[in-house]
Amino acid sequence: MAQPPIDAAVFAELQASAGDDFARELIDTFLQEAPPMLAALRGAHAAGTAEAFRRSAHSLKSNATTFGALGLAALARDLELQGLAATRAEALDVLDAEYARVVPALEALRDG
Protein backbone atom coordinates (compact mmCIF):
# COMPACT_ATOMS: atom_id res chain seq x y z
CA MET A 1 0.00 0.00 0.00
CA ALA A 2 1.36 3.40 -0.95
CA GLN A 3 2.21 5.96 1.69
CA PRO A 4 -0.46 8.69 1.91
CA PRO A 5 0.65 11.98 0.35
CA ILE A 6 0.30 13.79 3.70
CA ASP A 7 1.10 12.34 7.13
CA ALA A 8 -1.98 13.24 9.20
CA ALA A 9 -0.06 13.41 12.49
CA VAL A 10 2.51 15.85 11.13
CA PHE A 11 -0.21 18.05 9.63
CA ALA A 12 -2.20 17.96 12.88
CA GLU A 13 0.92 19.11 14.74
CA LEU A 14 1.29 22.00 12.30
CA GLN A 15 -2.34 23.00 12.86
CA ALA A 16 -1.94 22.77 16.63
CA SER A 17 1.19 24.90 16.69
CA ALA A 18 0.30 27.42 13.97
CA GLY A 19 -3.49 27.47 14.11
CA ASP A 20 -5.95 26.53 11.39
CA ASP A 21 -5.96 29.88 9.59
CA PHE A 22 -2.17 30.14 9.42
CA ALA A 23 -1.88 26.50 8.35
CA ARG A 24 -4.23 27.29 5.44
CA GLU A 25 -2.10 30.32 4.52
CA LEU A 26 1.02 28.15 4.61
CA ILE A 27 -0.63 25.66 2.27
CA ASP A 28 -1.49 28.44 -0.18
CA THR A 29 2.08 29.71 -0.06
CA PHE A 30 3.51 26.24 -0.62
CA LEU A 31 1.17 25.57 -3.54
CA GLN A 32 2.32 28.84 -5.13
CA GLU A 33 6.04 28.37 -4.42
CA ALA A 34 6.51 24.66 -5.08
CA PRO A 35 6.04 24.76 -8.89
CA PRO A 36 8.81 27.37 -9.29
CA MET A 37 11.01 25.25 -6.97
CA LEU A 38 10.39 22.21 -9.15
CA ALA A 39 11.14 24.26 -12.26
CA ALA A 40 14.33 25.60 -10.68
CA LEU A 41 15.39 22.06 -9.87
CA ARG A 42 14.86 20.99 -13.48
CA GLY A 43 16.57 24.14 -14.75
CA ALA A 44 19.60 23.55 -12.53
CA HIS A 45 19.71 19.94 -13.67
CA ALA A 46 19.60 20.94 -17.33
CA ALA A 47 22.18 23.70 -16.85
CA GLY A 48 24.47 21.55 -14.74
CA THR A 49 24.56 24.00 -11.83
CA ALA A 50 25.14 21.75 -8.83
CA GLU A 51 24.74 24.35 -6.08
CA ALA A 52 21.44 25.66 -7.46
CA PHE A 53 20.27 22.05 -7.78
CA ARG A 54 21.18 21.29 -4.17
CA ARG A 55 19.53 24.48 -2.86
CA SER A 56 16.31 23.85 -4.77
CA ALA A 57 16.11 20.26 -3.55
CA HIS A 58 16.81 21.39 0.01
CA SER A 59 14.11 24.07 -0.06
CA LEU A 60 11.53 21.67 -1.46
CA LYS A 61 12.47 19.06 1.15
CA SER A 62 12.13 21.52 4.00
CA ASN A 63 8.81 22.90 2.85
CA ALA A 64 7.33 19.47 2.17
CA THR A 65 8.37 18.27 5.62
CA THR A 66 6.43 21.13 7.22
CA PHE A 67 3.14 19.73 5.92
CA GLY A 68 3.89 16.07 6.40
CA ALA A 69 4.41 15.45 2.69
CA LEU A 70 6.96 12.88 3.75
CA GLY A 71 7.22 11.03 0.44
CA LEU A 72 7.88 14.28 -1.40
CA ALA A 73 10.36 15.35 1.27
CA ALA A 74 12.20 12.02 1.05
CA LEU A 75 12.50 12.25 -2.73
CA ALA A 76 13.80 15.82 -2.50
CA ARG A 77 16.23 14.79 0.25
CA ASP A 78 17.56 11.98 -1.94
CA LEU A 79 18.15 14.46 -4.76
CA GLU A 80 19.84 16.88 -2.38
CA LEU A 81 22.15 14.21 -0.99
CA GLN A 82 23.03 12.43 -4.22
CA GLY A 83 23.60 15.71 -6.02
CA LEU A 84 23.41 16.79 -9.59
CA ALA A 85 26.01 14.43 -11.00
CA ALA A 86 24.20 11.31 -9.78
CA THR A 87 20.65 12.44 -10.62
CA ARG A 88 18.93 11.19 -13.72
CA ALA A 89 16.01 13.06 -15.30
CA GLU A 90 13.69 10.18 -14.40
CA ALA A 91 14.16 11.02 -10.71
CA LEU A 92 12.73 14.48 -11.41
CA ASP A 93 9.72 12.85 -13.08
CA VAL A 94 9.13 10.77 -9.95
CA LEU A 95 9.37 13.94 -7.84
CA ASP A 96 6.83 15.69 -10.08
CA ALA A 97 4.46 12.72 -9.82
CA GLU A 98 4.66 12.77 -6.03
CA TYR A 99 4.02 16.51 -5.99
CA ALA A 100 0.94 15.85 -8.14
CA ARG A 101 -0.32 13.49 -5.39
CA VAL A 102 0.38 16.08 -2.67
CA VAL A 103 -1.50 18.97 -4.29
CA PRO A 104 -5.07 17.62 -4.01
CA ALA A 105 -4.38 16.30 -0.51
CA LEU A 106 -3.22 19.73 0.67
CA GLU A 107 -6.12 21.44 -1.09
CA ALA A 108 -8.54 19.12 0.71
CA LEU A 109 -6.92 19.89 4.06
CA ARG A 110 -6.99 23.62 3.32
CA ASP A 111 -10.62 23.56 2.21
CA GLY A 112 -11.53 21.10 4.96
ROPAZA-116430 format. One record per residue (C-alpha): residue number from 1; y, x, z. Coordinates in Angstrom, 1 decimal, padded with zeros to 4 digits. Layout:
% ROPAZA-116430
NUM  Y  X  Z
...
***
This chain:
% ROPAZA-116430
1  000.0  000.0  000.0
2  003.4  001.4  -000.9
3  006.0  002.2  001.7
4  008.7  -000.5  001.9
5  012.0  000.7  000.4
6  013.8  000.3  003.7
7  012.3  001.1  007.1
8  013.2  -002.0  009.2
9  013.4  -000.1  012.5
10  015.9  002.5  011.1
11  018.0  -000.2  009.6
12  018.0  -002.2  012.9
13  019.1  000.9  014.7
14  022.0  001.3  012.3
15  023.0  -002.3  012.9
16  022.8  -001.9  016.6
17  024.9  001.2  016.7
18  027.4  000.3  014.0
19  027.5  -003.5  014.1
20  026.5  -005.9  011.4
21  029.9  -006.0  009.6
22  030.1  -002.2  009.4
23  026.5  -001.9  008.3
24  027.3  -004.2  005.4
25  030.3  -002.1  004.5
26  028.1  001.0  004.6
27  025.7  -000.6  002.3
28  028.4  -001.5  -000.2
29  029.7  002.1  -000.1
30  026.2  003.5  -000.6
31  025.6  001.2  -003.5
32  028.8  002.3  -005.1
33  028.4  006.0  -004.4
34  024.7  006.5  -005.1
35  024.8  006.0  -008.9
36  027.4  008.8  -009.3
37  025.3  011.0  -007.0
38  022.2  010.4  -009.1
39  024.3  011.1  -012.3
40  025.6  014.3  -010.7
41  022.1  015.4  -009.9
42  021.0  014.9  -013.5
43  024.1  016.6  -014.7
44  023.6  019.6  -012.5
45  019.9  019.7  -013.7
46  020.9  019.6  -017.3
47  023.7  022.2  -016.9
48  021.5  024.5  -014.7
49  024.0  024.6  -011.8
50  021.8  025.1  -008.8
51  024.4  024.7  -006.1
52  025.7  021.4  -007.5
53  022.0  020.3  -007.8
54  021.3  021.2  -004.2
55  024.5  019.5  -002.9
56  023.8  016.3  -004.8
57  020.3  016.1  -003.6
58  021.4  016.8  000.0
59  024.1  014.1  -000.1
60  021.7  011.5  -001.5
61  019.1  012.5  001.2
62  021.5  012.1  004.0
63  022.9  008.8  002.9
64  019.5  007.3  002.2
65  018.3  008.4  005.6
66  021.1  006.4  007.2
67  019.7  003.1  005.9
68  016.1  003.9  006.4
69  015.4  004.4  002.7
70  012.9  007.0  003.7
71  011.0  007.2  000.4
72  014.3  007.9  -001.4
73  015.3  010.4  001.3
74  012.0  012.2  001.0
75  012.2  012.5  -002.7
76  015.8  013.8  -002.5
77  014.8  016.2  000.3
78  012.0  017.6  -001.9
79  014.5  018.2  -004.8
80  016.9  019.8  -002.4
81  014.2  022.1  -001.0
82  012.4  023.0  -004.2
83  015.7  023.6  -006.0
84  016.8  023.4  -009.6
85  014.4  026.0  -011.0
86  011.3  024.2  -009.8
87  012.4  020.7  -010.6
88  011.2  018.9  -013.7
89  013.1  016.0  -015.3
90  010.2  013.7  -014.4
91  011.0  014.2  -010.7
92  014.5  012.7  -011.4
93  012.8  009.7  -013.1
94  010.8  009.1  -009.9
95  013.9  009.4  -007.8
96  015.7  006.8  -010.1
97  012.7  004.5  -009.8
98  012.8  004.7  -006.0
99  016.5  004.0  -006.0
100  015.9  000.9  -008.1
101  013.5  -000.3  -005.4
102  016.1  000.4  -002.7
103  019.0  -001.5  -004.3
104  017.6  -005.1  -004.0
105  016.3  -004.4  -000.5
106  019.7  -003.2  000.7
107  021.4  -006.1  -001.1
108  019.1  -008.5  000.7
109  019.9  -006.9  004.1
110  023.6  -007.0  003.3
111  023.6  -010.6  002.2
112  021.1  -011.5  005.0
***
